[in-house]
Every structure is written in C-alpha cells, then in structure tokens.
Amino acid sequence: MIKGLSTAGLGQVKNIEHLIELASKNGFGAIETSGKALRDWVETKGLAEAKSFLDQQQIIIGSIGLPVEWRGTDEQFQEGLPTLLADAKIAADFGCKSCCTYVLPATDQKPAHFMVQATKRLRLCAQILKEFGVHLGLEFVGPHHLRTAWKYPFVWTMEETLEWINVIGEPNVGLLLDSYHWYTTGGTVEDLLALDPSQITHVHINDAKDVPVTEALDNDRLYPGEGVIDLPAFLKALTDISFKGVIAQEILTPESPIESAETLAEKSGKAFEKVFREV
C-alpha cells in the first residue's frame, strides 16, 4: 500500500510542487490533486520536467477528482465532458490510474429518476476514463446528519454502492473507500475482508471524535490515530485482501488550520507512521 497526501487538512499549500515536496519529506509516496492542477503545471513547466520532478521526489499522482457535475442539469453535465476528456488524458500522461467522486446520501430529486440519470452519466464518465486506462472511484458518504440534509434518502452504504457499481456495468468502476464513512455506516472488518482488491479504486483514512456515531460530523475529522476508529484493523483488512493502491489522508475540519502546511504535513506523516506500525 502507498501512503498518500492530499491538501485536506494541510492549510495553505502553495501549489502542486509544494504538495509534492511535503509528501516526499514526510514519508508519503503519492499525492491527490486535480486534472486542472496537472494541466496548469505542464503548461508552466512542460510534461518532461514535471515528471522528472516527481521522479526526483519519488512521488506518484495517486488520484484526481472527477471534474464533471453529474448531479445537476443535462447542460451542466455536458459542459463538463470536455474537461473530463482533458483530465483523463493528463492523468494518463502522469500514469495516474484513479479519478474519484463522492455520492451524497440524500437528494432533493426524486430518487428513481436521479438514480437512472446518475447511472447513465457515471457510465459515460467511466467509458471516457477507460479509454485512458483510468478507473472511476465512487465514495459513499456515511455521516448521519447528511442523510437527512435533503428531501429523499439515496445511496449511503458500501453494499448499496457496490450494487450500483454492478448496474453501471463498466469494469473500471470501483469504490473510493473512506475509513470515516466505513465507520459512520457501521462497517465491519468482515465487510472489508469480503472485498476483492479490484473493487477498490482508492482509499482515504482519517479518524473520528469520541462522540456517538450518529453525531459524527462529516467536516469534523481527526488525524489518523487521534480518534476512535480502529484504523489498524481497517488497514490490516486491506493488507489481508492484498490491496496495493494508494491510501491518502483526508482531514476535513470546520475551519482552515492555522498551522503551517509544513507543520501539518509532518503531523500527518507521523500519524500515518503510528497507525501503519500497529498493523
């Protein structure tokens, strides 16, 4: 498994090169970024120089975000497709194999219509990404307060997400598995052990405060090892099924941290070292 660093929880990161340097310095082997950041970087530095910098720092691009607004109108979705095509190409140029999006657990749209529409759209996104050797990761979102934030319940468990992936029917679609959402949906080690590693596109880890699980807020997370999630068991299960991909931090907080990105990246590196050591 490859430790990954994202900007979530790092405060003010200057640019992609800064993130890469922070990752390299603190024991990570990958970063999360966006297709736009990669394209802007190549426009400034050139592809050869950018890839050389990554090689020097011994960092890979672990994942990019899906740039398409698949939850909105047809016009919004269509407008995003050229960007998706550009992002898929730049991801392939950097050897990045993962493009991810989240699935909110409720919607104001009628669920049956929304499911049919979203399935068609995500299938098309997956087909575009597949042409460039990139996988699409779908993240189920577990915190209880979001399940009632909109009018109708939608997909919010790993089981439901896997069923939906089967309906989408493209071989390059899998889970973005987040330890916080696994915890807030009552996930078990047995659930993880039942997965085939090919079903997992990407992984996030973070921790939860010692509050009733029904009160755990999506944007109030802790660094790995600071809370109540059994992350060693989570990581051991992924090891036992031979998952070899990227496991990246995603620390969402109510307010932007005041510490420097250097301080927070070091804190994250030590947090990863602690929980991985216990596996």
C-alpha positions in Angstrom: 0.0 0.0 0.0 1.2 3.5 -0.8 0.7 6.3 1.6 -0.9 9.4 0.1 -1.1 13.1 1.0 -3.9 15.5 0.0 -4.3 19.1 0.7 -7.3 18.4 3.0 -6.0 19.2 6.5 -2.8 20.9 5.4 -4.0 24.5 5.4 -2.2 26.8 2.9 -0.4 24.7 0.3 1.2 27.0 -2.3 1.0 24.8 -5.4 1.4 21.2 -6.6 5.1 21.3 -6.3 4.8 22.3 -2.7 2.5 19.4 -2.0 4.8 17.0 -3.7 7.8 18.3 -1.6 5.7 18.0 1.6 4.7 14.4 0.7 8.3 13.4 -0.1 9.7 14.9 3.0 7.2 13.2 5.3 7.2 9.6 4.2 4.4 9.6 1.6 4.6 8.1 -1.9 1.7 9.7 -3.6 -0.4 12.9 -3.7 -4.0 13.7 -4.6 -4.6 16.6 -6.9 -6.8 17.7 -9.8 -6.6 17.4 -13.5 -6.6 21.2 -13.8 -3.6 21.4 -11.4 -1.7 18.9 -13.5 -2.6 20.7 -16.8 -1.5 24.1 -15.4 1.7 22.5 -14.1 2.5 21.1 -17.5 1.7 24.4 -19.2 4.2 26.1 -16.9 6.9 23.5 -16.7 6.4 21.0 -19.5 5.5 17.4 -19.1 9.1 16.1 -19.1 10.2 18.5 -16.4 7.1 17.8 -14.3 7.5 14.0 -14.5 11.2 14.4 -13.7 10.4 16.4 -10.6 8.0 13.6 -9.4 10.7 11.0 -10.1 13.2 13.0 -8.1 10.8 13.3 -5.2 9.8 9.6 -5.5 6.1 10.6 -5.7 3.3 9.4 -7.9 0.0 11.0 -8.7 -2.5 8.8 -6.8 -5.8 10.3 -7.8 -7.6 13.2 -9.3 -11.1 14.4 -8.8 -13.9 13.9 -11.3 -14.5 17.4 -12.8 -18.0 16.7 -14.2 -21.1 18.0 -12.5 -23.1 14.7 -12.7 -25.7 15.7 -10.1 -27.1 18.8 -11.9 -28.7 19.6 -15.2 -28.0 18.0 -18.5 -26.4 21.3 -19.6 -24.0 21.3 -16.7 -23.1 17.7 -17.3 -22.5 18.2 -21.0 -20.4 21.3 -20.3 -18.0 19.3 -18.1 -17.3 16.5 -20.6 -14.5 18.3 -22.5 -12.8 18.9 -19.2 -13.1 15.3 -18.2 -11.5 14.3 -21.5 -8.6 16.7 -20.9 -8.3 15.5 -17.3 -8.3 11.8 -18.4 -5.5 12.5 -20.9 -3.3 14.4 -18.5 -3.9 11.7 -15.8 -2.7 9.1 -18.3 0.3 11.2 -19.2 1.3 11.0 -15.5 0.4 7.4 -15.0 -2.4 8.2 -12.7 -5.0 5.4 -12.6 -7.7 6.9 -10.3 -10.4 9.6 -10.7 -12.9 9.9 -7.9 -16.2 11.5 -6.9 -18.4 11.4 -3.8 -22.1 10.3 -3.6 -24.2 12.2 -1.2 -26.6 10.1 0.9 -29.7 12.1 0.1 -31.1 14.2 -2.7 -33.9 16.7 -3.4 -34.6 15.0 -6.7 -36.9 12.1 -7.0 -34.7 9.1 -6.2 -35.7 6.8 -9.1 -35.2 9.5 -11.7 -32.0 10.6 -10.1 -30.6 7.0 -10.0 -31.4 6.4 -13.7 -29.8 9.8 -14.7 -26.8 9.4 -12.5 -26.2 5.8 -13.7 -26.2 6.9 -17.3 -23.9 9.9 -16.6 -21.4 8.0 -14.5 -21.3 5.1 -17.0 -20.3 7.6 -19.7 -17.7 9.1 -17.4 -16.3 5.7 -16.8 -16.2 4.9 -20.5 -14.2 8.1 -21.2 -11.8 7.3 -18.4 -11.4 3.7 -19.5 -10.0 4.8 -22.9 -7.1 6.3 -21.0 -6.6 3.5 -18.5 -8.1 5.4 -15.6 -10.5 4.0 -13.0 -13.5 5.8 -11.6 -14.0 5.6 -7.8 -17.3 6.2 -6.1 -17.3 7.3 -2.5 -20.3 6.5 -0.3 -20.8 9.2 2.4 -21.9 7.9 5.8 -22.4 10.7 8.4 -26.0 10.6 9.8 -26.6 14.4 9.6 -26.2 14.3 5.8 -28.7 11.5 5.4 -31.5 14.0 6.2 -29.9 17.1 4.8 -32.0 16.7 1.6 -35.6 15.5 0.9 -35.0 11.9 -0.1 -32.6 9.2 1.1 -30.1 7.9 -1.5 -27.1 5.6 -1.6 -25.0 5.7 1.6 -23.6 2.2 2.3 -20.8 0.2 0.8 -23.2 -2.6 -0.1 -25.5 -0.3 -2.0 -22.6 1.4 -3.7 -21.2 -2.0 -4.9 -24.7 -2.9 -6.2 -24.8 0.4 -8.1 -21.3 -0.2 -9.5 -22.6 -3.5 -10.9 -25.5 -1.7 -12.5 -23.2 0.9 -14.0 -21.5 -2.1 -15.6 -18.1 -0.8 -16.5 -15.1 -2.8 -15.4 -13.1 0.3 -14.4 -15.6 1.5 -11.7 -14.9 0.8 -8.0 -15.1 2.2 -4.5 -13.4 5.2 -3.0 -13.3 3.6 0.4 -13.1 6.2 3.3 -12.5 5.0 6.8 -14.8 7.7 8.2 -17.7 6.6 6.0 -16.9 3.0 6.8 -17.1 3.8 10.5 -20.3 6.0 10.3 -22.2 3.4 8.4 -21.3 0.6 10.9 -18.9 -1.1 8.6 -17.0 -4.2 9.9 -13.7 -5.8 9.2 -15.7 -8.7 7.7 -17.1 -6.3 5.2 -13.6 -5.3 4.1 -12.4 -8.9 4.0 -15.2 -9.8 1.7 -14.0 -7.3 -0.9 -11.8 -8.1 -3.9 -9.0 -5.6 -4.2 -10.1 -4.9 -7.7 -13.3 -3.4 -6.3 -11.3 -0.6 -4.6 -10.1 2.3 -6.7 -8.7 4.5 -3.9 -8.7 4.8 -0.1 -8.9 7.6 2.4 -8.1 7.4 6.1 -8.9 9.8 8.9 -10.3 9.5 12.4 -13.5 10.3 14.3 -14.1 12.1 17.6 -15.3 10.2 20.7 -18.9 11.1 20.2 -22.0 8.9 19.5 -21.6 7.7 15.9 -24.9 9.4 15.0 -23.3 12.7 16.0 -20.0 12.4 14.0 -19.9 15.3 11.5 -18.5 15.0 8.0 -16.4 18.1 8.3 -15.1 17.5 11.8 -12.5 14.8 11.4 -9.2 14.0 13.2 -5.8 12.8 12.0 -5.3 9.1 11.9 -4.7 7.6 15.4 -6.3 10.6 17.3 -9.8 9.2 17.5 -11.9 6.1 17.9 -11.8 4.4 14.5 -9.9 1.1 14.6 -7.6 2.1 11.8 -5.0 -0.7 12.4 -7.9 -3.2 11.9 -9.1 -1.3 8.8 -5.5 -1.3 7.3 -4.9 -4.9 8.3 -8.0 -6.0 6.4 -6.9 -4.2 3.3 -3.5 -5.8 3.7 -5.1 -9.2 4.1 -7.0 -8.9 0.8 -3.8 -7.7 -0.9 -4.8 -4.2 -1.7 -1.8 -2.4 -3.2 -3.1 1.0 -4.1 -3.0 4.5 -2.5 -4.3 5.2 1.0 -4.5 9.0 1.4 -5.3 11.3 4.2 -8.5 13.4 4.0 -8.9 15.6 7.1 -11.9 17.8 6.9 -12.3 20.5 9.6 -14.9 23.2 10.3 -12.2 25.9 9.9 -9.0 26.1 8.0 -6.0 25.1 10.2 -3.8 28.0 11.4 -0.6 25.9 11.5 1.8 26.0 8.5 1.5 23.3 5.8 5.0 22.1 6.8 3.8 21.5 10.4 0.6 19.8 9.4 2.3 17.6 6.8 4.8 16.5 9.4 1.9 15.8 11.8 0.2 13.7 9.1 3.3 11.8 8.3 3.7 10.8 12.0 0.1 9.9 12.2 0.4 7.6 9.3 3.5 6.1 10.7 1.8 5.4 14.0 -1.3 3.6 12.6 0.7 1.7 10.0 3.1 0.5 12.6 0.2 -1.1 14.5 -1.0 -3.2 11.5 
